[in-house]
Amino acid sequence: MIRELNPIVQALLASVFTWGVTALGAAVVFILPPHSKKLLDISLGFASGVMTAASFWSLLAPAIDFSEKTMGSLAFLPVAFGFALGAAFVHVADRIMPAFVVFVDLIIII
């Protein structure tokens, strides 16, 4: 059915569908309690699981496949190094970000 349509119409339908699903997901905030720690914990857990899966299937697995051609059985090393470097960057950024909160508050006041 959709395969026979013009590619521009297909793109429009896909865009409208993704917009609708995003709007539906965003509309959930209107029916949920405003400050629920349990809901926040569940949401953060779900989001971290989705992002972990996305990073593995879209980034890490293809990187290992790519490096197998040149590194053989040690193909995991460049990927593991890059993953550790990224984790270290996030850790350092998490440590230094509270120092910038003062500047953000000043900018919001201005």
C-alpha positions as CSV (number, residue, x, y, z in Angstrom):
1,M,0.0,0.0,0.0
2,I,2.5,2.6,1.1
3,R,5.2,1.2,-1.2
4,E,3.3,2.3,-4.3
5,L,3.1,5.9,-3.2
6,N,5.4,8.7,-4.3
7,P,8.6,8.9,-2.1
8,I,7.7,12.4,-1.1
9,V,4.3,11.3,0.1
10,Q,6.0,8.4,2.0
11,A,8.4,10.9,3.7
12,L,5.5,13.1,4.6
13,L,3.5,10.2,6.1
14,A,6.6,9.1,8.1
15,S,7.1,12.6,9.3
16,V,3.5,13.0,10.4
17,F,3.6,9.6,12.1
18,T,6.8,10.4,14.1
19,W,5.4,13.8,15.0
20,G,2.1,12.3,16.2
21,V,3.9,9.6,18.3
22,T,6.2,12.3,19.8
23,A,3.2,14.6,20.6
24,L,1.4,11.6,22.1
25,G,4.4,10.8,24.3
26,A,4.8,14.4,25.3
27,A,1.1,14.7,26.1
28,V,1.5,12.1,28.9
29,V,2.9,14.9,31.1
30,F,-0.7,16.3,31.3
31,I,-2.1,13.2,33.0
32,L,0.7,12.2,35.3
33,P,1.4,13.5,38.8
34,P,3.8,16.5,38.7
35,H,6.5,15.3,41.2
36,S,6.6,11.5,41.4
37,K,10.1,10.2,42.3
38,K,9.0,6.6,41.4
39,L,7.9,7.8,37.9
40,L,11.2,9.7,37.5
41,D,13.2,6.6,38.5
42,I,11.3,4.4,36.0
43,S,11.6,7.0,33.2
44,L,15.4,7.4,33.8
45,G,15.9,3.6,33.9
46,F,13.9,3.1,30.7
47,A,15.8,5.9,28.9
48,S,19.2,4.6,30.1
49,G,18.3,1.1,28.8
50,V,17.2,2.5,25.4
51,M,20.4,4.6,25.1
52,T,22.6,1.7,26.1
53,A,21.0,-0.6,23.5
54,A,21.1,2.1,20.9
55,S,24.8,2.8,21.6
56,F,25.6,-0.9,21.3
57,W,23.6,-1.9,18.3
58,S,24.3,1.4,16.3
59,L,27.8,2.2,17.4
60,L,29.8,-0.5,19.3
61,A,28.8,-3.6,17.3
62,P,29.6,-2.0,13.9
63,A,32.9,-0.6,15.3
64,I,33.9,-4.1,16.4
65,D,32.9,-5.5,13.0
66,F,34.9,-2.8,11.2
67,S,38.0,-3.3,13.4
68,E,37.9,-7.1,13.0
69,K,39.2,-6.6,9.5
70,T,42.5,-5.1,10.7
71,M,42.9,-6.2,14.3
72,G,41.7,-9.8,14.2
73,S,41.1,-11.2,17.6
74,L,42.0,-7.9,19.3
75,A,39.2,-6.1,17.5
76,F,37.5,-5.1,20.8
77,L,40.5,-3.0,22.0
78,P,39.9,0.2,20.0
79,V,36.2,0.0,20.8
80,A,36.8,-0.6,24.5
81,F,39.3,2.2,24.6
82,G,36.8,4.6,22.9
83,F,34.0,3.5,25.2
84,A,36.2,4.0,28.3
85,L,37.3,7.4,27.0
86,G,33.7,8.4,26.5
87,A,32.7,7.2,30.0
88,A,35.7,9.2,31.5
89,F,34.5,12.3,29.6
90,V,31.0,12.0,31.0
91,H,32.4,11.5,34.5
92,V,34.6,14.6,34.3
93,A,31.8,16.6,32.8
94,D,29.6,15.5,35.6
95,R,32.2,16.7,38.1
96,I,32.8,20.1,36.6
97,M,29.2,21.0,35.6
98,P,28.1,22.1,39.1
99,A,30.7,24.9,38.9
100,F,28.8,26.4,36.0
101,V,25.4,26.3,37.6
102,V,26.1,29.8,39.2
103,F,26.6,31.2,35.7
104,V,23.4,29.7,34.4
105,D,21.4,31.2,37.3
106,L,22.9,34.6,36.5
107,I,22.1,34.3,32.9
108,I,18.5,33.3,33.6
109,I,18.1,36.3,36.0
110,I,19.4,38.7,33.4
